[in-house]
Amino acid sequence: MTTIQHWINGSPTQGATTTQPVFNPATGAEQAQVVLGGAAEVDAAVQAAATAFETWSESSLTQRTQVMFAFRQLLVEHEEELGRIISAEHGKTVDDARGEIARGREVVEFACGLGDVLKGSFSDQVSRGIDVHNFRQALGVVAGITPFNFPAMVPLWMHPIAIATGNTFVLKPSERDPSAANFVAGLYKKAGLPDGVFNVVHGGKDAVDAILIHPGVQAVSFVGSTPIAKYVHERATAHGKRVQALGGAKNHAVVLPDADLEFAADHITAGAYGSAGERCMALSVAVAVGDAADGLVEILKRKAGEVKVGAGDAPDTEMGPLVTKAAQERIENAVGVAQAQGATVVVDGRGLKVEGHEDGFFTGPSLLDHVTTEMDAYQEELFGPVLAIVRADSLDQAIDLINANPYGNGTALFTGSGEAARRFQRGVHVGMIGVNVPVPVPMSYYSFGGWKDSLIGDNPIHGPEGIRFYTRPKVVTTRWPRPRQQVAAGFNFPTSN
């Protein structure tokens, strides 16, 4: 049985002897054990990172970006291998895993271009003989706490920018699919990253709490559920740390009567059931406006029935299993609750068995119609392949419905009207918006983050906000008088006169 160890100071580290099983979701079989660290392992990683920071923070920008260029190339060369590692532990298809690696790699490419982004400004002769300039410096040791659903991409939203700006990093990935983090650590080493700059500590709540209170950690980045995001934000800020805390979502896709219903249904199906719905940007609610409703439901019913469910490494699979048996049971129970509360189960994914993988954690796509905002299927972030149809009379009613929801991560509008699109994008209280785009995840040179309960605090992730988060500014005022030149000192508050 393989044991997945921590990665501290450039090599695998056993650490604590407590372990937890890692399953293959497609077979239901235990395939590895992961060690679960706590305060001691976190402290060892932070100490290694603090020592490495002394030299890494003084390295040249050229040296840091050269490592990022090499790391980026290794991600390209090992994409297939890493994709299969992710698929085997998460359950998503290998194609989907390759997609998340590619999107994470875009942040590495952004980090490769930090020479331009980190340029400061200079003001000449602000007063006689006095100039002012500014620059940004790294914080020190920073940490990331990341979820199971994107074991490569979400950490890649964090550590490339942190490392390229001169910080050192401690990653606490999900213990459900931990191998990707160690694989990435090995790629960093091959890319020439000095030991201790990137570290991985596996574990559960004990490891998380140790990171949140450790005095050597300057900043914490987190992606996960809203309750845990609030906990991380409160605990870490109470200990003087900067915090990025991205929470949950309930993403709506609004379909207007003027939309191409076949096009909209095709993209909503992919947005709802891709990665088995285990995405914070998954479409979990389709708001059918007016006359669009009946036609949209019929097409969605057909397309949901056509989704090919199977093992993630099967070449024709479009949707794999859920990550755990508990997740499978929770989703199937949610469909039953929705039916009991009055929703119409148009497509029922419960009880699906995949030939040759009868013990896998599979459930099929489920489509619910006539869902109301009072039902659990609407109010809860199900995080599974369940799409709820809510009917609205107008675009304005759909906007009001979205704005009344406590989450504000992503939303989409399907329409042929520019006026409607402009009214929608200005009116919704949501951070990321797609127009005829179902999953509007921004490019790496923009920042990712929602509104309301989808972002706790005010620090989005990657892009320009990522640069600001992992660095702090210095402003320097200088005077260089000529030798033996007398410059009178003043006791009044200095001015530019």
N, C-alpha and C positions, 0 to 999 in steps of 0.2 A: 504494500500500500504506500503510495507516494505521500510524503509529508511536505507540505508547503510551508517554508520557513519565512521569517522576516528577512529584510535586506537592509543591513545597517553597515555603514562605513565601507561600502563597496563590495560586500560579499554576503552570502546567505548566513543567517544567524538563527540558531535554534531557539534561544530564549526560554520562555515558559514552557512547561510540559503539558499544559492543558490544551486539548485539541477539539476540533469540531469537524464532522463529516462534510465533504463537498460532494454533491450529487450531480449526475448527468440527468438533466430534466427529461430527456427523450426516452431514457430507459428506466428511470427511477432508481438506478443503482448507485451506491456509494463508489466514488472513483478516487478519492483522495482524502487526506486529513489536513486541516490547516491549523497551525499553532495559534493560540489566542494570547496575545500579550496584554500587559497592563502597565502600571506606572513605571516599573523597572525598565521595560523594553522601550517605552516612550522616552524615558530619561536618557537611555543609552543612545537612542537615535538623535535626540535633541543635542546631546553633548557632542556627538560626531558632527552634526550639522553646524554647531557653533564653532567648533575648531576649524572646519572647512571654510566657514564664512570669512575667517580672518584673511585668508589668501584669495578666495574666490571673489570677494567684494572688491579686491584691489586689482583683479585681472582686467585686462583691456577689453573694451567693447568688442574689438576684433576677435579676440580669443573666445569670448562667449558666443558670438554669432557663428564662428567657425564650428564650434561644438554643435550648435543648433542645425547648421547646414548638414553636418555629418549625421546627426540624429534623424533628421528629416529623410535623408537618403536610406537609412537603415529601416525606417518605417515603411518605405516603399518596397524595399527588397524583401521584407519579412511580413508583408501584409497578409498573405495567404496563411502563413503559419499562425500569426497572432489571431486572425479571424477564426481559425478552427479551434484555437484555445478558448476563445470567447464563446463560440457556439456550443462547445462541449460542456461548459459550466453554466451558461446563461440559458441556452435553449434556442436563441434566435438563429435565423438562417445564417449560413456563412456569408452570403451576399450582403445581408443586413449588417453583419459584423464588419465586413470590409468597408461598408459605407460609413459606419461610425469612425473607423480608423481614418478614413479619408477626411472626414469633417474635423476630426481632432488634429490631423496633420496640417490643416489650414492655419491653425493657431501657431503651430511651430513655424510655418512660413511667415506669419506675421511677426513672430519673435526674431526671425532672421533679419528683418528690416528695421530693427529698433534703432539703428544708427540715426535714421532720420527722425524717428518719433521722439527720441530722448534729447534732441537738440534744445538747449536752453535759449534764453534771449539776453540781449545786451543793450543797455541804454548808455550812450556816450554823453558826458558832460551834463549830468543832471544838475549839478551845481559846479562852480568853477573848480576844475581839477578833480572832480569826483565822478566816477562811473559806477554803474550798478549792473550786475548780471545775476542770473539764477541757474540752478541745475537741480537734478533730482538724484537722490541716493537710495540704495536698497535699505530695507528695514532690518534684516537679520535672518533669523530662522523663522520660516512661515510653514503652515501646515494646511493640508487638505483632507477633508472627510467626505468620501464620495459614495454614491449609491450603487446598487447592483445592476441597474438597467443599462448603463453605459460604462462598463469597466475600463474601457480605453479612452473614449471621447471626453467624458466629463473630467477625469484627471488631466487630460491634455488641454482642457480649457484653463487649467491653473498653472501647472508646474513649468511649462516652457516660458511663459512670461515672467514668472517669479525668478526662475534661474537666469534667464537672459538679462534681467535687470540687476543681477548681482546677489540675489538672496540664495539661501539654501533651503531645502524642502524636506518635510516629513509627510508622507502620504499614509492615511489610514483608509484602505479600500474596503468595500463590502466583503465580509467573510463568506458570502454565498458564492462568489466567483472571483477568487483572489489571485489566480495565476497570471492574469494579464499584467498586473502591477509589477510582479517580479520579472516578467519577460521584458517589460519596458525598461526596468532598472538595468537589466543586462544590456539592452541596446544603448542606453546612455553611457555605460562603461566602455563599450566598443567605440562609441563616438568620441571618447577622450575626456569625458566629464570626470573631474577628480573625485576620489573617494570621499564620501560624506556629504557631497552636495545634494544628492537625491537618496532618500531613505524610505523604506516601506515597513510599517508596523501593522501586522494583522491583529484583529481583535474585535471585541464588541463594545459594550457601554463602558467598561473599565478603561479601555484604551482611549475612547472618546473623551471621557472625563479627565483623564490624565493630560491630554492635549489642551483641553480648555482651561486648565488651571496652571499649567507649567509656566514658571516665570521666564523661561528661555524662549518661549514662542511669542512672536510679535504680532502675528496675524493668523486668522483661521478662515479658510474658505469651505463652505458647506453647500451640498445639494442633496435634497431629500424631501421628506414630508414636512408639511407646515408645522405640526406640533413640535417635531424635533428641531426644525429651523429656529423656532422661537426659543427653545431651550438652549440651543447652541449660542444664539445671539445674546441672550440674557446672561448666561454663565460666562462666556468669553469676554464680553464687554465689562462685566463686573470685575474681571481680572486684568483690565487695562489693555485688551487686545482689539485690533481692528477686526471686523467680521464682515464677510460676505455670506449671506444666508438665503439661499434660494429654496422656496418651499413648493407646495403642491399646486394643482391646477384642475380646472374644469373647463376645457377648451370647447368653444362653440364654433360651428360652421353654419353660417346663415345662407340660405339658398332662396334667391328671389325668383319670381315667376318668369323673368326675362332671361334667366340663366340657361345655358345648355345643360339640361338635366343629365344627359348621358355622361358628359364631361365631369360635371359636379359629382355625380354618384361614383364615378370611377376613382376620383381623387379622394373623396370622403372615405370610401371603402379602404383604400390604402392607408389613409391617415388614421383611421380608427383601428384597423386590425394588424397593421404592420408592427412587427416586434411584439405580437400578441397584446397590443395595447399598453405595453409596459413602458410608456414614454411620458415624460412630463409635458410634452407638446402633442400628445395623441389627441385626436378629435374624439371626444366622448359624447358630444351632444350635436345633433343636426337640427337647426331651427328652420323648419319649412314654412315659408311665408305664403299665405293666401293659396292661390291655385296651384302652386308648386308641390303641395304636400302629397296628394295621392300618387301622382306620377313619380315623384322622387322615391317614395316608399317602395313602389313596385320595382323600380330599377335597383334600389339598394338591396331588396330581397333577393333578386336574381344574382347580383354580384357577390353578396355575402355567401350564397350557396356555392359559388364557383371558386372561393378561396381554397387553395390547396394546402391542407394542414398535414404536417409530417415532421420527421426528424430534421433538425437544422442542417445536417450535412447531406441530406438527399437533394439531388440537383434540381428537382422540380418543385420543392417546397416553397410556399410563399409565407406561411405562418407556422412557427414552431410551438413548443409547449410553453407553459408558464414555468416560472423559475423554481417553484417548490410545490409540494403536495398541498400545503396549507393555502397557497395562493389559488390553486385550482379549486379547492373546496370553497374558498371565500367567494370566488367569482360565480360559481354555479349556484351557491346559496343566494347571491345577490339577484340573479335572474328569477329565482323562485319568489323572493320577496317582492320584486317589481310586479310579477304576475298577480300575487296576492293583493297588492295595493291598487290594482286596476289597470296596469299597463297591458297592452296587447303584445304577446310574444310572437313576432312575425317570423323570426328565425331563431331556433333554439339550439344552442351549441352544447348543451349539457349532455354528458354521457358519451362523448365521442371516444372511440377507441381506434388507434392507429395500428394497422396490421404489422406485426413484428415488434411493436413497441407498446404492448398492452398495459405495461406498468408505468408508462410515461405520464407526465403531468399535463395531459392534453385536455383542452376544452375547445370547442369550435366557436366561430363567430356567432354572436347573438345580436339580434336586432329587435329593439323594443319600440313600439309606436304608442301614441297617445300618452306619453309620459308628461306628468305635471311637475311643477317646481317644488311641490310638497313631498314628492316621492323620494325614497332613499337613493334610487338609481340616478336621480338628478343631483341630489345634494352631496353625495359622497364621491370622492375620487376613487373609483373602483380599481383602476390600474390593471385593466384586463380587456379582453376583446368583446366589449359590450358597447353598442352604439344606441343611444336613446334619441328618439324623435320627439321634439316638442313643436307644436304648431303655433304659429303667430299670424295675426291678421295683417300686419304691416311691418315695414322696416323699422319704423320708430318704436313699435312694440318690441321687436327683437332686440334693438339697442337697449331699451329699458330693462329687458330681461337679463341681458349680459351684465349690465351695470349693477343690477341688484345682487348678482352672485358675489360671494366673498372673495373668489379668486380672480386674478387678472393677468394670467400668464400669456396665453396666445389665443387668437381668434382668426377666423377667415370669413370672407364674403365671396359668394359666387354670383356674379351678375355681369350683364353687358352694358351697364349704365355707369358712366364716369361720375355723374352727379351723385348717384346712390353710393358709389365707392367713396367719394370724398366726404359725404355726410357721415358715412359709417366710420371711416378711419379717424375723423375728428371727434365723433361723438362717443365712441366706446372707451371705457376706462380700463384699458388693457395695454400692456407694454409692448407686445409684438403682434403685428397684424399682417395677414395675407389677403391679397385681392386676387381671387382665382388661384391662390397658392394654399394648399391645405395645411402644411406644417411650416410656418414662417420662421424657421431658425435663422438668425442673422449670420452673415458672413463674419469671418474672424476679425475684420477691421472695424466692425461695429460691435456693440456690447450686447450681451444676452441678459435679460432680466425682465420680470413682469411687474405688475402693480398689486396693490392691496395685499392679500394674504399669500401671494405667490413670491413676494420679496420682502423679507424681514430686514428692516433697516433701509439704507439707501445706497448700497454698493452692488451694482450689477457686475457681471463677470466677463472676462476677456475684452479685447479691443481697447479703446482709449481708457475706459473705466478700469480695466485690469492694470494698465500701466500706472494709473494714479493710485490704485489700491496697494500695489507692491512697492511703491516708492514714496518718498516724502521730499518736499522742496526745501532748498536753501537759497536765500537771497544774500548776495555779498555786495557790500558797498566799499569801494576802494578809493584811496587817494595816494598818489605817488609824487610828493613834492620834490622839487629839485634840491640837490645837496645845499645845505646852509640856507635854504629859503625859509623865511619866517612866516608861519601861518598862525594867526591868532586863534586861540581856543576860546569858545564861548560857553557861558554857564546857562544861557537860555536854551530852550528846546530847539534842536537843530531844524533849520528850514533850508529851502533850496536857494535862498537869496545869496 
